[in-house]
Amino acid sequence: MDKLNFSPANKLTVRLELVNKPGVFAQVVKVIAKGNANLGAVDIVEVTPHKVIRDVTFDVASDEHGQRIIEALNKLENIKVVSFSDPVFLLHLGGKIHIQNKVPLKTRNQLSMAYTPGVAKVCMAIAQEHGKVNTLTIKSNSVAVVTDGSAILGLGNLGPEAALPVMEGKAMLFKEFADIDAWPICLATQDAEEIIETVKNIAPVFGGINLEDISAPRCFEIEARLKKILNIPVMHDDQHGTAVVLLAALKNALKIVKKDIKDIRVTVSGVGAAGAACCRILLAAGVRHLLACNRKGVVLVVDDENLDQARGDLFSCVDANAPRMTLREALNGADVFVGVSAGNVLSGDDLKKMKDDRIVFAMANPDPEVNPREALDICRVFATGRSDFPNQINNALAFPGIFRGALNVRAKEINEEMKLAASGALADLVSKEQLNEEYILPGIFDKRVVAAVAAAVQEAAYKTKVARKGSFSDGR
């Protein structure tokens, strides 16, 4: 019990009725401590001469762990468990987002302008010049968050209904961080052709398409085909958001260990959606020596002989059925390990095969590829995808700013140069004076992040001639 892994998502709030006399609440604290839960907020709901009602919130490692604490509290004298609830479920009641009008409809005059007959003038203007849809409707600031529910977080294929809470959360992040109106769209099909056709048909409403939680290898084809069909940005965030933040973290980690990206050896665990994108962006940024593994072992070896080929067509260099060595063997002499695969596939001793000044990014969720408590002592720089350890590699540092920049200039696409620019801007937000082993990326609530990433993306869009808007205020 002393090695429980707590997560901010695992909380319980218990309403207790206590006899109002000294020492009673101390019993509650003792039970929570003895049960290895972390006591959080304690709120008084009601006090009378004879009783006190308190809401007590504490962190647990799992639902089962929480139930054991509840059972122990129920056995205490002078204490009654009135109710208990999971704050996560309470937050989701009725959904997490809603539509709000930008202008009021209080009078008949307002109604006639917003709807019939006034709206007909706007419809005719757009029919005569389709480009006006960007200035006269919500399109220019809207992103569709599209999934088929086939690869939800670390949960797998749960279908469209179960995917909706995640897509709502994504929409919240778009709005909170970049003021983009995002719409969760969960499709009742996992057929690639049907997904492509559906997204193509709804695209007129949106300024961009964010593909989310679609399993590999279908996600590669779906993204590639939609990018060819549509003239708006399409990005599979599980791939490219992860890759952008990873590269930013690596750039700053290399400054700490004083190594050149062109000289390092990188071992990647996972060649699915995120793994492939990470490999691509690392090679584009200058990495020349890279090994990538699937469950069977190393299926991609990139060195000077095939570097140009791998940079142009990564999968042409992948031999998924003929692994050359194991993951552990691939760690021999590696400077950097990147994990985008599964939890607990390595031990601390495995990492000791790497060179000194180890950089380890173990990003599997909820359990990293190696136990952080083992890795922290032997790595120079260590990062995960979790929020309860230093250096969280979080997609939310990238996608709001990337789409904000792309929408600002009405970009036709999000290309590799724009992603590289986003990564550089993100890395530069950590100053030389701030940079250290436990601070290689800005925080998710750093107000500078979206503005800096968006500006870099806009500049790259102009340079690569995919921007269609002369300036932020230009409606062309």
N, C-alpha and C positions, 0 to 999 in steps of 0.2 A: 504493500500500500504506500510505501514511502517514495515510490517512483511514478506516481500517477501523473499523467499528462493532462493539464488543464487547458481548456479553450474558452475564449470569451463567449462562445456560442452555447456553452453548457452552464446554465445558471438555473437556480430555483428560487422562487420567492414564496416563503411560507408565512401564512398569517397565524399567529399564536395568541391564545388567550391565557394570560398568566395571572396567578394570584398575586395581588399587589402587596408583596412584602419582600424585604431584602434577601438576596441570595438566589431568588428563583430564576432570574435571567441568567445568572452565572451558570446554572445547570445547562442552559441552552448552548452557551458558548463552549462549555466543556464537551458536550456531545458533538458539536460541529468540529472542534479541534481533534477530538479522539477519532472521529471518523475520517480524518485527513481531508476535510473540505476547507475551502478558504472563505472565511467570513467577509461579507461585503457590507452593503448598506443596511442600517437598522432604523426603521421609521416607526414613530409612535402614531397609532391610528386613533386610539381612545384611551382615556384614563378615568377611572372612578375610584372611590375609596377602597373598593374591594378587588378590582381587576385592572389589568393593563393589556391592551391589544396592540401587538407590534407586528409589523411586516419585516421579516428577516430575509435578506438575500445572500446567497452563498454560491461559490463556484464548485462544481463537481466535475469529475472526469468522464462520467457517462450517466445515462438514465438509470442504470442499475445502481451505481454509486449513490445517486440522489435518493433513490427509493430506500436504500439502507439507512440513510440519515433520517428520513421521514419516519421510518419504523422505530428508530431509536428515540426520536422526540416523542412519539406517541406513548412510549413506556414511562415517561417522566411523570412524577407526581406534581400536582399544582399547575400543570401545563396541559393545554388542550390544543391540538392542531385543528384549527378552524377550516383552513383550505390551503392549497398550494398550487402554484401555477408556474409555467415556464415562460419567462419574459419574451423568449423568441417567438412563441406562438402568439402571445398577446400583441406583439408588434405587427404580426402578419394578418391579424383579424380584419376582414373586409378588404384585403389587399393593401399595398404600400404606396400606390400612386393614384392620381385622379386628374381629370381634365378641368381646367379653370378658364373661363372666358377672359379675354384681354380687354374687352369693352363691355359696358353694362347694357342690358336690355330692359330698360325701365319705362320706356315710352313707345307709343306706336311709331313715332318718327324713327327712333333708333332701330326698331324691328324692321321697318321697311327698307332701311339702308343695309342692314346686316343680312337680311334675307330678301324675300320677294317684296316689291319688284326691283329694288335697287341692285341686288346681286347680279341681275341679268347683264347690266352694263359691264361688270367685271368679267363675267363669263365670255362675253363677246370680244372683249379686249384680248383675253388670253387665247381665244380661238383664232383671232387674226394674227397674233404674235405669241407663239408658245413660250418664248423666253420670259414673258411677263409673269408666268406662274411663280417665278423665283422672288418677285417683289410684291406680289399681290395675294400670296397664300402662305401657308405655314411651311411649304416645301423646303425653303432655303435653310431652315433651322431644324429640320426633322431627320431622324435616323430610325430606321427599322432594325430592331434587335431580333434576328430570325434564328430559330432553332427547330430541330426535329426531336429534341429530347433524347438523342442517342448516346450522348457522352456528358452527362450532367456532373459538373465538378469532379469529385472523386467517387461519385456514386454509380456511374455507368448509364445503361440504357433504361430509363424509367418512363419514357414517353412524354408527350407534349403537356399533359396536365401537370405532371410533377415538375416539369421544367419551368412552369410559369412563375413561381416565386423567385427563381434565379433571374429570369428575364426582367421581372419587375425591379429587382435589386439593381440590375445593370442600368435600367432606365433612370433609377434614382441617382446613380453615380453620374450619368451624363448630365442630368439637370443640376445637381448640386455643385459639381466641379466645373462644368463648362457651359451651363445654361443652355443646353441642347435639349429639345423636346424629343424624347425617344419612346418608341412604341413597342411593347413586347408582342411578338408574333410567333406563336408555337404551332407548328404545322402537324396535321394528322397524317403524315406520310414520311417514310424514310427512303423513298425512292428518289435517287439523285435527279432524274429527269423531271419528276413532278415538282421537286423543290426548286429547281432552276426555272421551270415554267411559271410557278407561282410567284416567285420573287420578281421575275421579269414583268409579270402582269400587275404587280402592286407598286412597282418602282416609280411611276409618275407622281406619287404622293410624297416621295422622300428625296432628301438631298444626299443621303448616303445609306449604305447597307452594312450593318455589323452582324456578321455570321457568328454564331455562338453555340458551343457545346454540340457540335456535329462530329461524329466519329470519323477517324481516319480509316481507310484512305479516301472515302467519299468526299470529305471536306476539301481535299486538294482539287478534285475535278470541279466541284460545285463553285468554289471560289474562282478558279481559272476561267471557267465558262462564263460566269456572270461578269467578270471583269472585261471579257471580250464583247459581251452583248450590251452591257449598260454603259452609259456615259456619265455615271456618277461614281463616287468612291465606294469600293467594296473591300471590306477587310475582315478576315477571320481572326478575331482577337485572340483566341486561344493560341494561335500560331504567332502572330506578329506582335501583339502587345507584350507577350512573354519575352520574345526575342529582343525587342527594343529596350526593355528594362534590364534584361540580362546583360546586354552589351554595355549599357551605362554603368552598371555595377562593376563589370569587368574592367572597364577603362579606369575607374577610380581605384580598384583593388590593385591593378598593375602599377599605379603610381606609388602605392604604399610599398610594394615589394621591389620596386625599381626594375621591372622587366618590360621588354618591348613586345608588343602583341605579335610581331613578325617572327619572334624567336621561340615563343612558348609552344608547348605540347598540350593539347586539350583532349580530354576523354569525356565523351558524352554518353550518358545512359538514357536510352529512349530515342527512337527515330519515328515516332508518331507525329501528330500535327505540330505540337510545340517543339519537339526535338529536331524535326527537319528544319523548321524556321530558325531555330537557334543556330543550327549548323550553317545555314545559308548566310545569316547576318554576320556571324563570326568570320566566315571566309571572306565576305564582302568587306569587312572592316580591317582585314589584314592577316588573319590567322593563316598559317601555311602548313601546319602539322596537326591533324585532327583524326581521332578515332571515335566512331560511334557504334553503339551496341544495341541490339534488341535482346529478347529473352534468351536467344541461343548463343549470343556472343557478339564479337566485333563483325559488323557487316559492311562497314564503310571505313576505308583508310584513305586519307587525303594527304598527299605530300607533294613535293615539287613536280613529280612526273605527271600527276593528273589534276593539279591545282586548277588550271584554267577550265578543264572539263567540269570539275565539281562546282566551280563558281557559276558556270553556265547552265548546268543541268545536274543537280545533285543526285537525283535518283538513278541516273545512268551509271553512277559509280557505286551504287548499293547492290550487294549480292546477298539478299536476305536468306538464302538457303545454304550458304557456304561460309559460316563464321570462321574467322582466321585465328581467334584466340578468345579467351574468356574476358569478362569485364575486369576481374581482379588482375589478370595478366596485363590488360590494357592500362592499368594504373601505374605500372612500372615506369618511373621517370617522368610521369606527367606533372606539369606545373599547375594545371587547372582541371577540376572535375565539375561537370555540369550534369545534374540529375533532373530529368523530366520523365520519370518512369514510374516506379513503385516504391513503397515504403520499406525500409529496413532490408535492403539488398546488400548492404555493406556494413562492415564493422569499423571501429576506430583503427584496429590493427591493419585492415586493408588499406586505409588511407596512408599509413606509414610507408607504403611502397612508392608514394609520390616523392617528388623533390622537396627540399626544404622550402619554407615560405609557401606552404600549400594554400591554394585558393580553392575552396569547395563551396559550390552553390547547389545545395540539395533541396530541390523545389517541389518534390512530390507532396501532395496534400491528402489527408491531414497529417500523415506520417512521412517525414523526409526519408531519403534513401539511406541515411545513417542517423543514428541517435544523436541529436545535437549535444547532449551532455558528454558523449564520448568525443565528438568531433571538435568541440570548442577548445579543448585543451591542447590539441595537436595541430590545429590549422592556424595559419597566420590571419586569414580572412575567411569567415564562414557566414553563409547566408542561407535563408530558407524562404518558403512561400508563406510562412506563418507570421502572425503579428505578435507572438509572445516570445520571440527571440530577436536580437538585433539584426539589422539588414534584411528587412522583408522585401523580396522581389515580387512586387504587386503590379499586375496589369493596369490597375487604376491609375498608376503614375503615367501611363502612356496614352491609352485610348481616348480619354476626354480631350486632351490637347491635340492629338493627331486629327481627330474629326473636327475639332473647333477650327484648326488651321485650314483643313481641307474645305470646310463649308464657307469659311470667310472669303476664300478666293474662288469658290465654285469650281474646285478641281475636278478634272475628269476621272482621276484615279488617285490611289495612294501608292506611290512607287517606292522602289528600294532607296532612292536618294532621300525621299521624305522621311522614311523610317530611320535611316542613318542620322539625318539631321535632328530628328526628335531625340534619339539616343544621346547625341553629343550635347544637346541643350540640357537634358536631364542630368547628365554627369557634371556639367559645368556649374550647376546650382550648388554643389558642395565645394566650398572654397578650399584653397590650400591650407588655410589656418584651421578649418573645421575638420578636414579629412582625417579619419583614423580607422583602425580595424573594425570598430563597431558603428561607424557612420560613413557609409560609402554611397548612400542614396538619400535624397531629401525625403521628408515625411509626407505621407499621403495628404495631410491637411495643410501642407505648405502652400500658401496662396500664390506663390510665384510659379508653381509647376505648370499649370495649364497655359498661362500667358507665355512663358518661355518656350514650351514645346510648340504651341500654336504658331508663334512667330517664326521659329526655325522651319516648321513644316511649310508655312506660307512662302518663305524665301526659297526653299527647295522646289516648291511647285512652280514658282516663276522661272527659276533657272532651268528646270526641265520642261518648260513650256506646256504644263498641264493645267495652269490656272486660266480661268476664263473671266475673271473679274479684275479690273484694273486696280482697284483699291477697296478697302473695307466698305466705304460708303458708296461705291460705284455700283449701280444696279444693272449694269450690262449683262 
